């Protein structure tokens, strides 16, 4: 018996002004099945219930790229996106299913996870995708990747200022970093402000919202790159997390 994801068209519509096509719904369903299979070998996610998976992995991934409940307009026209620390493929895989015209790089430091993601991309026939086994501190200093992306997604691991140091060096001027968070406190805004000032960014907005099924509070932080990031950032591997800006 296959676990079926809910098809909650009206919630998609109310919250994101969008709904998946039949093909996209089928891709979401297959993604879910592949994650359940992969979970047996790799510890990918604790979220396996269909409703919870829909909300915390699919809906949450897409809510991040829809500030004010509308998808970022440039996603439709070949925007270059990087998902830093993609893990089991979130938010990156739902984003590429939803916006197949953008080019997305799924990056993680764990080779096994990237191998698994490559299998998903093949199974779901998702083309416009690249994978990368590396760390944000390394690629942020690499000429091939630095200042190369329009949008950087990071489902926040660690402190927001660390996420800023991972994302902003990779963005083109005018690019947008999206930091996915659970809770958010005012003192985090102050610390983040200090970090983005040093990294060539500004805090464009901090959105607080409620998830549609479990009604839990989430936040997304949007950073805009307004100046070149100084060459010393990102600092060497491990330093941003040990000594946040």
N, C-alpha and C positions, 0 to 999 in steps of 0.2 A: 504493500500500500504506500503510494507516494504521498508525502506531505505536500499539500497544495498551499501556495501563498495566497493570501486574500487578494481579491481584485477590488480594491476600494476606490473605484473611479472617482466618486464624489469627493473623497478626501484629497486626492491628488489635485482635483480641480479647484477646490476651495482654498487649499494652502499654497499651491504653486502655479495655479492658473494653467495647468498642463495635465495631460493624462497619457499613459503609455499606449502605443499602438498594440495591436494583437501580437505583432512580432516582438516588440519590446517586452511585453508581459511574458511571452514564451522565453525570452532570454533571461529575464529576472528569475523565472521558475527554474530554468536549467542551471543558472548560477547557484541558486540555493541548493539544488541537488548535488552539484559538484562540491560545494563547500561541505555539505554533510558527509560526502564520501571522503574528501580530503582530511576531514577532522579525525578520521580513524588513525591516520598515520602522523599527521601534524597537528599540533595544538593551535588551531586557527582562530576559533571563536568559542566562547561559552554560550553564545546566543544561537539556539537551534530551533526553538519554537517558531512556527511559521509567522504568527502575528508579531512576535518580538523581532524576528529577523526583518520583516517588512519595515517595521518602524525604526529600529536602531541601526540597521545597515543600509536599507534602500532609501527610505524616506529621509533619514538624517543626512545621508551622503548628498542627496539632491537639494535638500533645504539649504545647505551651505553655499551652493552655487546659485541660489535664488534669493539674493537680498531683497527685502520688502516683498517677498513672495512672487518675484518675476525672475526668470533665468537671466543671467548675465548676457546681454545681447551678443557680444562678440563670440560666444561659444558656438554660434551657428556657422561661422565663416572661417574655418581653418586656423583658429587660435591654437597656439602651442601651450600645453598644460603639463605640469609635472606634479605627481603625487608622491610626496616625500614620506618614507616609512610606510609604504602601502599595506604591509602585513598580509592580510588575506584578500587584499584588492579593494579596500574601502578607504576613501570615497571613489577612487579612480575608475573601477570597472562600471559601477552604475552611471558615472558621468559619461563614459565613452558610449555606453548603450543609449543614453539619452541624447548625446550630442555627437553623432558619429562623424561629423565633418571636422571636429577638432582633432589635433594630433596630441596624444597623451603619452608621457613617459612614466612608467610605474617603477619606482625605485625603492629598494629595500636592502639592508645590509646582510640579510640572511638568504643565502643561495637557495636553500630548500623552498622557501616561500616564493621566490621568483620563478623557480622551476614549476611550481604548482600553478602560479599565475599564467605562465606561458601555456600550460595545458588548457586553462580556462579560456584564454584568448583564442586558441585554435578551435576549441569545441564550440564557442559562441560565434565563430567567424568574425571576430572583431579585428579589423585591419588597422588603420591609423594608430597603431600602438607600438611602443618600444619598451623594453625592460632594461633595467640597470641594477647590477649588484654593486652597491657602493655606500658610502656614508655622505651625508649632506656637507660635512666640513671639507671632504675631499673634492667633491664635484663643484662646490662653490668657488674653489680656487682654480678649477680646470677651464682653460680658455674655450673648450668645446661646449661647456654648459653654462658658464657664468654669463649673466645678462642675456640669456637665450629664450626665456619663457614669458608668455603674456600673463599666465595665471599659475600660482603655486599653491597647492592644497596640502595642508598638514593637519591630520586629525590628532589633536595635540597630545604629544608625549612631552611631559615636563612643563617647565615654566614658559609662559607666553613670550618672554624676551628671548628665550633660547629658540623658540619657533621662528621668531623674527630674524634671528641671526642665521638660521638655516635657509629661510625662504628669500629674503630680500636680495642677497647677492646673485641669486639665480634669475631674478626678474629683469626684463627690459625696462627702460625708463617708461613710466606710465603704467607698468604692470601691477597686478593685484595679488596679494597674498591672502588666503582664506585660512584662518586658524579655527578649527572646530574645538569647542570646549563644552564641558558640563557646567559646573558652577563658575561664577566670576565675581570677584570682589573689587571694590573701588581702589584698594592699594595696588592691585595688579595693573590697573590702568596707569597709575603713576610710574610704576617700574617699567612698564612697556613703553610709555612715552619717552622715558630716558633712553631706552635701547633704540627705538626707531629713529630718534634724533641723530644718533651716531651712525646709523646704517643707511641713511638716505631715504627714509620713509616717513609717512604720516599715518596716524590712525584715522581712517576714513569713517568707520562706524563700528559700533559694538551692538549687535542685535541680540536681544533676549527673546526667546520664544518658548512655546509649550508644545511638546510632542502630541500628535493627535490621538493616540490610543491610550498611553499610560499617563498622559498629562504631566510628564516630568519637564523640569526647566532645563533648557540648553542655551548656549550662547555661540555666536559666531563673531569673530573679530576680523575686520577687513582692513588691511594695510595697503596703502598706495605708495609705489616707489616714485619719488619726486626728484631724486638726485642720485648720482652715481654712488655706489657703496664704496667706502675707502678700501684700499687694497688689503689692509690687515684683517678684514673680515671675509668669510668666517675664520675664526681662529682654529688652531690645530685640533685634531680629533679628541673629543672628550673635554676640552677646555670650556666650550660654551655651557655645557651642563654643570661642570664643577664650579665655574665662576660666571654666573649669568651677568650680563651687562647691567 
